[in-house]
């Protein structure tokens, strides 16, 4: 928990990132600074709403000045109705859960819902690269999805499903996906896929595989290489399709950092050395891992509720990293090259 100093101004916005394991809440000041943050265990199913309210209470801030609350949550979100459904990891089925009304009643402020990966994409844009015309955030968690920010605005697509790359078929003869198709990207590079393929009882399969690979376990190295190979293709698709200034890898696997980022950047660098087109579209300096210490999902949820977010680096890092490689020591290691 990051507590709010007594002399700080009262928060104007709250951002809530509800994940399958934890729920994170941040308080945002009138000037866009993060005043305080709190993380609690998520209570799925019927406990989801009371658990979210408990997370807000645990933040221990004055709510009287709060004018907006943003919630990022997995599943099929209906922003107009303020409901969410079909979030398997949260124990939600086909019946819509009216989470907006419950939070509005307690906080007394306008509440806005957004898909969690899209909210994280907006958080990445506002905090890491506000100067980027196009930023793509790839959530590598239980599932796989991408959030896209174009000219500072979330791109949702005509059906609200833009970025569902986890269900692109990459191996027609592969495993059956939860969506019913066979060989989806999600069956190869998600955290749940890695846990299933590793087939060992561990909490964090990604870190376990990385540790085992570093110790010389050939099977673990093969699994890691397979993830890198498929993720490299996904990065290429996104770079070519959207012309991204920056692609940020997040979620549980995205937090692995160098063991994932270094081989991916090596592949991008090798390709850029061979092709001017590849170098212009996706040089290695344009691929980052989300800094683990920054709650991008919760911050992005607050941004969905129109909170102004103070960037990590004034003016944004995207242009400087892409065009001026020097003087990067002040940035998190995950976005330096």
N, C-alpha and C positions, 0 to 999 in steps of 0.2 A: 504493500500500500504506500502511495505517496500522499502525505497529509498536506492540507492547505494551511500555510502560515497565517497567523492571526491577523496580520496587517494587510493581507491580500484582499482585493475587491471580491464581492460576492459573485458567484458564477452566473453567467447569462444563459449558457447552454449545457446540456448533458448529452453524452454519446454513449450508447450501450452496444456492445458486441457480444451476442449470445452464441456461444459455440457448443459443440456436443459435450465438451468436458468442462469448460470454464466460461464464466460470464465476466466481461471486463467493462467497467464504467469509468468515464472521465468527466471532469468538470472543466468547462472552458470559460475563460474570462472575457470581458467585453473586448479586449484587444486581441483575442485569439490565442492567448497562451494557455497551456494546460496547467490548471491550478492543482488538481489532485486526481488520483486514480485509485481504483480498487478492483481486485479480482477475487471472485468467489466461485465455488463449484456450482455448475449448472444443475438445476433440478428438473429433469425431463418430465414429460407427460403432464399430469394434473398439477405438478409442482412448478411448472415453468413460469406462470404469472406470479405466484407468491415469491418464487425464488428471484425473479427479476426485481420485484419491489424490495426484497431484502438486500439485493446488491446496491440499489440506490440508497437505502438507509445506511448501509455499511460505509458509503462514501463520506458520510457525516459532514455534509455541507448545508449551508442555508439555501433552501429552495425557493424562498419568496421572490427572488429576482430572476428566476429561471423563466425564459420566454419560449424556449424550444427544446425538444428532446428528439434525438434521432436514434433509431434502433436498427441495427444490422442483424439479420437472422437468416439461417438457412431455410430452404423450402420454397414453396410457391407463395410469394408475397402479393397481397392485394393492397396497394397503397391507398386506394380510394376508400375501401371498406375498413382498412386498418386491421386486417386479419392475415394469418399465415396458416398453411396446411401442408400436408405431405412432406414433413421434415422427419425422416426416419430416425435420424440420430437424436432427435429431441422427443421421440415418442409421439409424434403428431401424425394422425392419419388424414382421411379425406375431410373430416369435419373442420371447418375454419375456426381458429382460435382468435377471439377478439382481444388481442393483447393491447392494442392502442387505447381502447376505452379504459381498460383497467389502469394503465399508467397515467393517462390524462387525469383520471379521478384523483389520484394520489398527489401528483406533481402540480396539477392545476395549470398546465401549459400545453401548447400544441405539440402533438407527437407525430412523427413521420416514420414510416417503415420503409426499409430497403433490403434487398438481398445482401447477405453478408459479404460476398466477394466483391460486389459492386461498391459497397460502402468502403471496403478496404482499398479498392482502386482509387476512390476519391481521396481517402486519407493519404495514400502514397503520393498522389498528385499534389495535394495541398502542402504536405510536410516536406517531401523530398525533391519535387521537381515542378513547382508551380509555373515555371517557364516552358514546360513541355507542351507542344501543340497536341501530341498524341502520346498517352501513357497507357500501357497495358499491364495489368496486375494478374498474375497467374496464381490461383489458390491451389496449393498442393496439400490437401488435407485428407479427410476421409474419402472425399471425392475430388474431382478436378474440374475447375471452371476458370474463366477469365473475365475480368471486368475491364472495360475500356472507357477512358476519358478522352474526349475530343474537344479541343478549344474550351477546356475547363468544365465541360458538361458530361454527365454520364450518358453513354450510348447504350440504349436498351434494346434496340431493334423493333421491328413492326409488331412482333408478338411478345415483346418483353423477355425474349430468351437469348439475346445476343451474348456470345461468350461461352455457350455451353459446349466447350471443346472436349470435355470429358467423354462425350458420346459420339465422337468421330471414330469410325471403325478403322483401326490400324492393322488388325490381324483377323481376317475373316474366319480363320480356323482357330481363333483363340478362345479364351474362357467366356462363358455367358455372363453378361453384365446385368446388374440389377434393373436396368431399363428394358431388358428383354432381348437386346441385340447381342451379337457375339463379337468379341475382340475389340471392344471400345478402348480408347486411350486410358480411361479410368481403371480398366482391369490390369494395367501395366505399371502406371507411374503414380498412382495415389498411395497415400499412407496405408489405407486398408489393404490394397493389393500387395504392397511390400510386406505387410505383416502376414498375410495369408501365404505368400510365397516363401517367406523366411521360416514359417511354421514352427516358431518357438514362442513360448509364453513370456513375452516382454511387453512393457508398457509403451515404450517408444521404439518401434521397429526400425525406423530410419536411423536413429543414433546407434542402435545395436548393430545394424548391418555395417555402418561406417566404421565402428570400433573393431568389428570382426575383420573387415577388409584390411584395415591398417595393421592388424596383427598377423596378416598373411593367410586368412581364410579365403580360399579360391572361390568357393560358392558364393560367399558374401560379395566378393569383388565382381563376380559375374552378374549378380543381381544389381549392384550399383551401376555397372557398365550398361546394363539393359535399360535402367531408368534414364541414364544420361543420353543414351542413343535415341530413345523415343522423345525425351524432353527437348533434345536438340531439334528434332523435326518440328515439334510443336512451336518452338521459338521461331523457327524459320517461317512457318505458316503465318504466325501472328505478325511478324515483322513485314512480310511481303503483303499481307492483306491490309494492314492498317497503316503502314509506313510509320511505325512507332519511333518516337525519339528515345524512349526508355521502355524496357520490359523489366518488371519487378517480380521476382519469385517469392511467394509468401506461403503461409500455412505451415504445418508441422515439418514437411520436407524442405520447404524454402528456408527454414531457420537452420538447416544443416551448415550453411555457409560454404567455406572453401572446398570441402569434399565434393560438393555438388557444383559449385560455381567454377572452380578451376578447370575441370575437364570440359565443361561447357564452353568456357571462354577460349580454351585451347582449340576446340573445334571451330569456333567462330573466327578465331585469328587465322587458322590454317586456311579456312575458306576465303577469308578476306584477302589473304596474300595471293590467292589464285584468281580472284574475280573482283573487278572494280564494282560491279553491281552489288555483290555481297558486302563489300566494304562500306558502300554508301548506305545500304539498307540496314545492316545489323553488324556493326563492328563490336568487338568484345567489350568496349567501354560502355556500351548501351544496355548491357545485361547486369542487373543488380539482384542481390538477395535483400529482402526486407530486413532492416535492423531489428534484432530480437528485442531490443530495449525500448522500442517505440510502439505504442498500441495503435497501429494504423487502422485497425477495424473500428475501434471505439471512436477514434478521432474522426475517421471518415463518416461514421454515423452522425456525429455532431455536425459535420459539414453538410450532410444531407438535409439537416434542419436549418441550414443557412448560417451556421456559425462561421465567422471568419477564422481561419487557422493560421497561426504564425508558423512560417516555414523553418525548417531546421537551419537553413542557410539563407540569409536575406538575398532575394533575387532568384533563388533556385539554383540547384546544382546541375541540372540537365545540360544546359548549354556549355557550362565550364568544363564538365567532365567530357563532353563529346568533342569539344574544340580546343580546350586548353588543359592538357593532361597534368601540368605542373601544379604544385601547391594544393594537394589533396589531403594533407595530414589531419586537418580538422574535421574530416568526415568519418562516419562509421566505417569500419573495415569492409563491411558487406557491400558498400557502393564505391569503394576505391578500386582502381585497377593498377 
